[in-house]
Amino acid sequence: MAEDWQAGGFGIYLHWPFCQAKCPYCDFNSHVSREVDQDRWLRAFLSEIDRHAAETPGRIVSSIFFGGGTPSLMNPDVVAGILERIAYHWPQANDLEVTLEANPGSVESGRFRAYKQAGVSRVSMGLQALNDRDLQRLGRIHTVAEALAAFDIARDCFDRVSFDLIYARQDQTVEAWQDELKQALSLAIDHISMYQLTIEDGTAFGDRYRIGKLRGLPDDDSAATMYEVTQDVAEAAGFLTYEVSNHARPGAESRHNRLYWRYGDYVGIGPGAHGRLTLNGHRTATEAIRMPNGWLTAAEAGNADKERSVLTIDDQATEFLLMGMRLVEGIDLTRYEALAGKPLSQSGLNDLSDMGMVETDGRFLRATKDGRMVLNAVIGRLLEA
């Protein structure tokens, strides 16, 4: 389906790769640099925006997302310049959402007011924990007091402010997480993301775990209980689960992330950024050069792509399923069948339904609460021929 992407919409992701410090659990493409020539980076971003705009003229942008790294280290005039160039090239939705990720250590009231003036409408803050011991263990450079002060600054400047927390941390009990979660929800405005700590290869935590020096991680049963507590406590506070790790008051769901999960098209700009673009009737996966200096030089030369590849029918159907089943609303089965050229395995649907892992109303398929706890297994069964 040449224009399938329209069911999810069109957005733009911009990756700022620099941080003040590298967190030991982080496997994102982030780097610590003492000096950054922000004017040069702005020119490179603008060049890449121009290139992508020439490929996708006339599309309506519904979401722009500054991710990282730590985008709140960007000079406000850099953000303003990027948003001005995007507005020059593409028409924008009346309810355009422009999100910028921020770390509490880089929040200043003057800088945030300048971001708002530039066009940012939503801030997502990486609080991660609400006690200082765990913040130190997670390698965060802010304290709880600094995080709360930063959150107040953001709340004064923006109507929409989200923040992230990590659970299943070292020596964390279910009861302690429940208390922390209630405190967090009393602060939250309209959106909160809560992620289970995962140990990734290639990170400092991954290295420590491999040699047995990352102690006190909750066992699988405790982590599963924390997940259940997260859903129950958040929903009781009015923050409905709309995706495996995301909760919002009705109408405040993250438009950009939902664009991913609904399998829309998006431009990916910046070091290591990925994109999905339907070009000449073919959905294409794009990936930018990963290392900052390499990306910068290539962008200045006119093209910072590392590679592009046309996705097969099977690739598209699998991605649609992987992304869409994360949403509580689930997936449109007719859309899946149109992408895949065939329906999902009926035996798989029957088995999962009998186990209480999925439910369907004939057109939409969604994972149940139990199914979302073992979503990878559910999706694996659905993909079996």
C-alpha positions in Angstrom: 0.0 0.0 0.0 1.8 3.0 -1.4 0.3 5.5 1.0 -0.1 3.3 4.1 2.0 5.8 6.1 -0.9 8.3 6.1 -2.7 6.1 8.7 0.1 7.0 11.2 1.0 10.5 10.0 4.2 12.3 9.3 6.8 13.7 11.7 10.4 14.7 12.1 13.0 13.5 14.6 16.1 15.4 15.3 19.0 13.9 17.3 21.3 16.0 19.4 24.1 13.6 20.4 25.8 15.5 23.2 25.4 15.0 27.0 27.1 16.4 30.1 27.9 12.9 31.2 27.2 9.3 30.0 24.8 7.3 32.1 25.9 3.8 32.8 22.6 2.2 31.6 22.3 4.2 28.4 22.8 2.6 25.0 21.6 5.6 23.0 24.0 7.4 20.7 25.2 10.0 23.1 28.6 11.5 23.6 30.4 13.9 26.0 32.2 16.8 24.4 33.7 19.8 26.0 33.2 22.1 23.1 30.4 22.1 20.4 30.3 24.6 17.6 26.6 25.0 17.7 26.4 27.4 14.7 28.2 24.8 12.6 25.7 22.1 13.8 22.8 24.4 13.0 24.0 24.8 9.4 24.4 21.0 9.1 20.9 20.4 10.4 19.5 22.9 8.0 21.3 21.3 5.1 19.8 17.9 6.0 16.3 19.4 6.5 16.6 20.9 3.0 17.6 17.5 1.5 14.7 15.6 3.1 12.2 18.3 2.3 13.0 17.9 -1.4 12.0 14.3 -1.2 8.7 14.8 0.8 7.1 17.9 -0.5 3.6 18.9 0.7 3.4 16.5 3.6 1.7 17.8 6.7 4.0 17.7 9.8 2.1 16.7 12.9 5.0 16.2 15.3 8.6 17.3 15.7 10.8 15.7 18.4 14.2 16.8 19.6 15.8 13.7 21.2 19.3 12.8 22.3 21.6 13.0 24.0 20.5 16.1 25.9 18.7 18.5 23.6 18.3 21.0 26.4 22.0 21.7 25.9 21.1 23.1 22.5 21.2 26.9 22.2 17.6 28.2 21.8 18.6 30.0 18.6 19.6 26.6 17.2 16.2 25.2 18.0 14.5 28.3 16.6 16.5 28.0 13.4 15.6 24.4 12.9 11.9 25.0 13.5 11.9 28.0 11.2 13.4 25.9 8.4 10.9 23.1 8.9 8.0 25.5 8.8 9.5 27.0 5.5 9.4 23.6 3.8 6.4 21.7 5.1 2.8 22.7 6.0 2.1 22.0 9.7 -0.9 20.6 11.5 -3.0 23.1 13.5 -2.2 21.1 16.6 1.5 20.5 15.8 3.3 19.0 18.8 7.0 20.0 19.3 8.7 18.1 22.0 12.2 18.7 23.4 13.9 16.2 25.8 15.6 17.8 28.9 17.8 16.7 31.7 17.3 18.5 35.1 20.9 19.5 35.2 20.5 21.6 32.0 17.3 23.4 32.8 17.3 27.2 33.1 14.2 29.3 33.2 15.5 31.8 30.6 16.5 29.0 28.3 13.1 27.3 28.6 11.3 30.6 27.9 13.4 30.9 24.8 12.5 27.4 23.7 8.8 28.2 24.1 9.2 31.3 22.1 11.0 29.3 19.4 8.0 27.0 19.1 8.6 24.1 21.5 5.2 23.1 23.0 6.1 20.1 25.1 9.0 19.1 27.3 10.0 15.5 28.3 12.3 15.4 31.4 14.6 12.6 32.4 14.0 12.5 36.2 14.6 8.7 36.4 14.4 8.4 40.2 13.1 10.3 43.2 15.8 9.4 45.7 19.4 10.6 45.7 21.1 7.2 46.3 19.5 5.7 43.2 20.2 8.8 41.1 23.9 8.4 42.0 23.8 4.7 41.1 22.2 5.5 37.8 25.0 8.0 37.0 22.7 11.0 37.0 24.3 14.3 37.8 21.3 15.9 39.4 19.8 15.5 42.9 16.1 15.1 43.7 15.9 18.7 44.8 17.4 19.9 41.5 15.1 17.7 39.6 12.0 19.0 41.3 13.2 22.6 40.9 13.8 21.9 37.2 10.3 20.4 36.9 8.8 23.5 38.4 10.6 25.7 35.9 9.4 23.5 33.0 5.8 23.5 34.4 5.9 27.3 34.6 7.0 27.6 31.0 5.0 24.9 29.3 1.4 23.6 29.5 2.6 20.1 28.6 5.4 18.5 30.6 6.2 14.8 30.8 8.9 13.0 32.7 10.6 9.5 32.8 11.2 7.2 35.7 13.1 3.9 35.8 12.1 1.1 38.1 13.4 -2.4 39.0 16.6 -0.6 40.2 19.2 -2.1 42.4 17.8 -3.0 45.9 14.5 -1.6 45.1 11.5 -3.2 46.7 7.9 -3.3 45.3 6.7 -1.3 48.3 9.4 1.4 47.8 8.5 1.7 44.1 4.8 2.0 44.9 5.5 4.9 47.3 7.8 6.6 44.8 5.3 6.1 42.0 2.5 7.8 44.1 4.8 10.7 44.7 5.7 11.0 41.0 2.0 10.9 40.0 1.2 13.7 42.5 3.7 15.9 40.6 2.8 14.8 37.0 0.8 17.1 34.8 -0.6 15.0 32.0 2.0 12.3 30.9 4.5 10.0 32.5 6.8 7.3 31.1 8.0 4.5 33.3 10.6 2.0 32.0 12.0 -1.1 33.6 15.8 -1.0 33.9 17.3 -3.2 31.3 20.9 -4.2 31.1 22.3 -3.6 27.6 25.5 -4.9 26.1 28.0 -2.2 25.4 27.0 -0.1 28.5 28.9 0.4 31.8 26.1 -1.5 33.5 26.4 -4.3 30.9 30.1 -4.6 31.7 29.5 -4.7 35.4 26.7 -7.2 35.1 28.8 -9.5 33.0 31.5 -9.8 35.7 29.0 -10.1 38.5 29.4 -6.6 40.0 26.0 -5.2 39.4 24.2 -6.6 42.5 20.8 -6.2 44.0 18.7 -6.2 40.8 15.2 -7.5 41.5 14.3 -11.0 40.3 11.9 -11.5 37.4 8.9 -12.0 39.7 9.6 -8.8 41.6 10.1 -6.9 38.4 6.8 -8.3 37.0 5.0 -7.2 40.2 6.5 -3.7 39.8 5.1 -3.6 36.3 1.6 -4.5 37.5 1.8 -2.0 40.3 2.8 0.7 37.8 -0.2 0.1 35.7 -2.6 -0.1 38.6 -1.3 2.9 40.5 -1.0 5.1 37.4 -4.5 4.3 36.2 -6.0 4.9 39.6 -4.4 8.4 39.5 -6.0 9.1 36.1 -3.0 8.4 34.0 -4.3 5.7 31.6 -2.0 3.2 30.1 -1.9 3.8 26.3 1.4 2.0 25.5 3.4 -0.6 27.4 5.5 2.0 29.3 3.5 5.2 28.8 0.6 6.7 30.7 -1.3 9.9 30.1 -4.5 11.8 30.9 -7.0 11.4 28.0 -5.9 13.5 25.1 -2.3 14.0 26.4 -0.7 11.0 24.7 2.7 11.7 23.1 1.8 12.4 19.5 5.3 11.7 18.2 5.8 8.3 19.8 2.3 7.3 18.8 3.2 8.2 15.2 6.0 5.5 15.5 3.6 3.0 17.1 1.0 3.6 14.4 3.6 3.1 11.8 3.6 6.5 10.2 6.5 8.1 8.2 9.2 10.2 9.8 12.3 11.9 8.8 15.3 11.1 11.0 18.0 13.8 11.1 21.2 13.8 13.2 23.9 11.3 14.2 22.6 7.7 14.1 19.0 8.8 13.5 16.7 6.3 11.9 13.8 7.2 9.6 10.9 5.6 7.7 9.9 7.3 4.5 7.6 6.2 1.8 9.3 7.3 -1.5 8.0 6.6 -5.0 5.5 4.1 -3.5 8.1 2.2 -1.5 8.6 2.4 2.3 12.3 3.0 2.9 14.4 2.6 6.0 17.0 5.3 6.5 19.9 5.5 8.9 22.3 8.4 9.4 26.0 8.2 10.0 26.4 7.4 13.7 29.5 9.3 14.9 29.0 13.0 15.5 32.0 14.3 13.6 31.5 11.9 10.7 27.8 13.0 10.5 28.7 16.7 10.7 31.2 16.4 7.9 28.9 14.4 5.7 25.9 16.7 6.3 28.1 19.7 5.3 29.0 17.8 2.1 25.3 17.3 1.2 24.3 13.8 2.5 24.7 12.3 6.0 22.9 9.0 5.2 24.8 5.8 6.2 22.4 3.6 4.3 19.0 3.3 2.8 17.0 0.2 2.1 13.6 -0.6 0.7 11.6 -2.6 3.1 10.1 -5.9 1.9 6.4 -6.6 2.4 7.3 -9.0 5.2 9.5 -6.4 6.8 6.7 -3.8 6.8 4.1 -6.2 8.2 6.5 -7.3 10.9 7.4 -3.7 11.9 3.7 -2.7 11.9 2.9 -5.6 14.2 5.9 -5.0 16.5 5.1 -1.3 16.9 1.3 -1.4 16.9 0.9 -4.2 19.5 2.7 -2.0 22.0 -0.4 0.3 22.0 -3.4 -0.6 24.2 -5.6 0.2 21.2 -3.8 -2.5 19.2 -3.7 -2.8 15.4 -6.2 -2.7 12.6 -6.2 -6.3 11.2 -7.4 -5.1 7.8 -4.3 -2.8 7.6 -2.0 -5.7 8.6 -3.5 -7.9 5.9 -3.1 -5.2 3.3 0.6 -4.7 4.2 1.4 -8.4 4.5 -0.8 -9.7 1.7 -2.2 -12.3 4.0 -4.0 -12.5 7.4 -2.3 -13.3 10.7 -2.2 -17.0 11.6 -5.6 -18.0 12.8 -4.3 -20.8 15.0 -2.0 -18.3 16.7 -4.8 -15.9 17.3 -7.0 -18.7 18.6 -4.3 -20.0 21.0 -3.5 -16.5 22.4 -7.1 -15.7 22.8 -7.8 -18.9 24.7 -4.9 -18.0 27.0 -6.3 -14.6 27.6 -3.3 -12.8 26.0 -5.1 -11.1 23.1 -8.6 -9.9 22.3 -10.2 -8.9 19.1 -13.5 -7.3 18.0 -13.2 -8.6 14.5 -11.3 -5.6 13.1 -8.9 -4.6 15.9 -6.5 -6.9 17.7 -5.0 -5.9 21.0 -2.9 -7.4 23.7 -4.7 -7.8 27.1 -3.1 -6.6 30.3 -1.6 -10.1 30.8 -0.5 -10.2 27.2 1.4 -6.9 27.4 3.5 -8.4 30.2 4.9 -11.0 27.8 4.5 -9.0 24.6 7.5 -10.3 22.8 6.2 -13.9 23.2 2.8 -12.8 22.0 4.2 -11.1 18.9 6.4 -14.1 18.2 3.4 -16.4 18.2 1.4 -14.1 16.0 4.3 -14.1 13.4 4.4 -17.8 13.2 3.3 -19.0 9.8 
